[in-house]
Amino acid sequence: MRFGLFGKGGPDKSEAAAQANRVKTLLRAVAGLPEEAAIAVNEILCADPACPGTETVILVMNPGAKTKAFKLAMAMAEVTPEALRVALTKTDQ
């Protein structure tokens, strides 16, 4: 038996990558983002009692524009087009 930092175990990274790609595709469709826009999607678990628990954090980096950050108080697997629309209206003022 072999133990190490890079062995199998822990969260399924291929499932997380698939969920992140799903959210990116939804966001491009909802927000009409160009292909040049870089999108980073991460799911975080906040242990602070003031946090909602699991959050999906999205960064949108358009060339020549400031990076925009969006937070959704849900897991990546729960993100819907409607949730993205709401998040976009909260930050676009």
N, C-alpha and C positions, 0 to 999 in steps of 0.2 A: 504494500500500500504506500502511496506517495502523497505527501502533504506539501502544500505550497500556496503561494499567493495567487498563482495563475491557473489553478486547477478548476475542474468543473464544480458547479454549485452556485448558490446565490441566485439572483433574479435572472430570468430568461432574457438575455440581451437582444435576441432576435425578435422577440415579441415586443419589447420596448421600442426597438428601431422601427418595427412595422407600425406601431401606434403613432410614433412621432411622424412618420411619413404620411400616415392617414390625416393627421392634424394639419400638416403642411399643405397637403393637397386641398383640404377643406378651406384653409385660410386663403390660399391663392384664388380659389373660386369665389369665396365670399367677398374678399377685399379687392379682387381684380389686380393682384400683384403681378409685376412683370417677372419673367424668368431670371432676370439679373438680380432680383432681390434675394438676399440670403436670409434664411429663416432657421432659427434655433428653437427647438422645443424640448423642454425638460420637465420632468415630474419630480417634485420635491415633497418630502414628508417633514413637516415642521413639528417639533416636539413642544414648542412654546404654547402654553394654554391660550394665548391671544390669537394664535394662528388657526385657520380653518381645518388644519390637518393636512390632507393631501392637496397640493396645488399644482396646476400646470402653468408654467411660465414660458412665454413665447417672446422671442426677440426678432424684430424685423429690421433688417439692415439693407436699405435701398442705397444704391450708389449716389453719392452727392447729397444725402439727406442724413439727419440725425437718426440714431437708432431708436426705435420705439419698443417699449416693453408692455406686454399684456399679461395679466394674471387671471386665471380662472380657478375658483375654489372647487375643483373637482379633479379626478384622475384623468389622465390622457384618454383612457378607454371610454370615458363618459362625455367627452367633448363632442358637441353637436354644432351644426351650422348656426343654429339659433343662439347658442352660448357664445360663439365667436362674434356674431353680430352685436350682441349686448356688450361684450368686452371692447369691441371697436368703438362703440358709441360712448363708452365711459372715458376713453382716452383721447378721442378726437373731439376737441372742443374749440 
